[in-house]
C-alpha cells in the first residue's frame, strides 16, 4: 500500500535542540494533512517547523550541504580567509540549486531552512563533522587517518561522489563538489583541486 512520507531537515545541532535552545527546521511532504499533523506535533516555542511540498529540494539541500561544508572546512584549514569561505558557501548553494532544479525541485526551497539555513550552520562550525573533516584535510592530514579516528559517519565523504554522478548524468556543473570528490575519492591533492577551481573561466552569477 502507498504511504505518505515526510522529511525533517534543517540547521540543527542535536545537543542544542535537546537543551531547548531556539531552532527552526523544514518538514517536506506531498501530504498537506501529514504536514500539518507533524507541524502541530513537533512545534513548540523553541522548535519551529516550516512546511514545504518540495521533498526533492529539501533532501538535496540537506545532503549536499555536507560536501560544501567539507570545502569550507578545507579553506579554513588552509587559512584562506573568511572571503574564500563566503565565496564557497555562496557558490555552493548555487550549484546545489542547479542540481535541484534539474531534478524537478524549486530553487526557492534552497533559500529556506533546508538550503541556505542548513548550509550556513554546517559550513561555519567545528561542531560539524563535515566542516571539521575539511579543516583537518586543509591542515595536511590524510583522509584515511582522519576517518580511522572517527566513530561517527561523515556523510559528505560518500555524498560527494553520489552527487557528482547525478550531476554528470544530468549535465549539471558542480565544480566545488567535483573538487571535493577529487580530494576524497580520487587521490588528488588539495593544491591541485584548488588550482583547478581557481583557473575556471569567469562567468555570470
Secondary structure, 3 states (H helix, E strand, C coil): CCCCCCEEECCCCHHHHHCCCCEEEEEECCCHHHHHHHHHHHCECCEEEEEECCHHHHHHHHHHHHHHHHHHHHHHHCCCCHHHHHHHHHHHHHHHHHHHHHCCCCHHHHHCHHHHHHHHHHCCCCCCHHHHHHHHHHCCCCHHHHHHCCCCCCHHHHHHHHHHHHHHHHCCCCHHHHHHHHHHHCCCCHHHHHHHHHCCCCCCC
